[in-house]
Amino acid sequence: MQLSAKAYAKINLYLDVLGKRSDGYHLLEMIMQSVDLYDLITVKKTETNEINVMCENSDINSQDNIVYKAAKAFLEKVNSNIGLDIYVEKNIPIAAGTAGGSADAAATLKLLNILTGANLSEKELADIGVTLGADVPFCLLGGTAYAGGIGEELKPLNTPPMYYVMLKNRTKRSTGEMYKRLDECKYKKDKDINSLINGIEKGDFTKIYDNIFNAFEYCWDFSEMSKPFSEFSPKKIFLSGSGPTVCAAFETEKEALNCYDKLKSLGAKFAKSKNVGVEIV
């Protein structure tokens, strides 16, 4: 038996770090949005009791990747020792701040829940997911959502019809290093998450654009990273995750595609927001 799922990337319309727990996990406040850039995950049951992860990108073909960890955690949860071949078709850039790994882990959990007939609840899947990464519970949900705590406190929101061009134009520092830099960084938060949520729920784009915020922008030379978008007059330019992907938001798909066409030579990835999560295909 073989099943496949699309694992959608995400961007952050809001990201702030409120503090750190005694166990080292950071307390977060985020608004996350699925976009239609996706990896394709395929799982197949085998006669062995081994988990094999295969991908054209050699960085993913090991037991150290999050897809392997997701499969292992799921099988331990349901007391199963079945063998699995898991194929990862990568389209989401690696180490980009767009939850490529988390999306793949979420898709793996969803597929295994069907493949094994375990029928774990959404909460049970999210409880496994949050041990793998802060973005995994959201990637299980998809769409647009507020996320609090260490990523496990989710509240679905309306999805605003916005269009984005996403450009990874720097080398990613490790997430741990980025959090360390942020812990040492003093920044002034001049945006309001409640106003952003209100704007999203009411479709008030002025309020949305005015309140998009990412604390990690203060850890990068963000003005320099934003320059490729300067001639296109997007409504907002902002960072996704801890970086280095920069997103430009446009009111129309035509404007976004015009920007994308001109930046394609730089490796831009185009995606428009869509109310999506893990989609079984």
Number of C-alpha atoms within 10 A of each C-alpha: 7 13 17 20 22 23 36 32 29 32 25 24 26 26 26 18 19 12 13 13 11 7 6 8 12 18 16 19 19 24 26 27 28 31 25 18 22 23 22 22 27 22 23 17 18 15 8 11 12 13 21 19 20 18 15 11 11 8 11 20 18 15 13 10 14 20 30 22 18 24 23 18 17 23 19 11 14 14 10 13 13 14 16 22 16 24 20 22 18 19 15 22 19 16 19 24 23 32 28 26 28 28 33 31 29 34 31 30 27 22 24 22 18 13 16 13 10 15 14 17 10 12 12 12 20 23 14 18 27 17 15 20 17 22 26 30 29 32 30 28 19 26 24 29 23 21 23 20 18 21 22 21 15 18 13 15 18 15 18 20 16 17 24 28 26 28 26 24 17 13 11 17 13 12 14 10 12 17 16 12 15 18 13 10 13 11 12 8 10 8 14 14 20 10 16 24 22 14 20 20 14 13 15 15 17 11 17 22 18 16 21 21 25 23 19 24 22 15 18 16 9 17 11 8 20 18 10 16 19 11 8 15 13 20 14 17 24 25 31 26 27 27 27 24 27 28 27 23 22 23 15 14 17 11 17 23 18 12 23 23 11 12 18 12 8 12 12 20 19 21 23 20 21 20 16 22 26 27 16 16 10
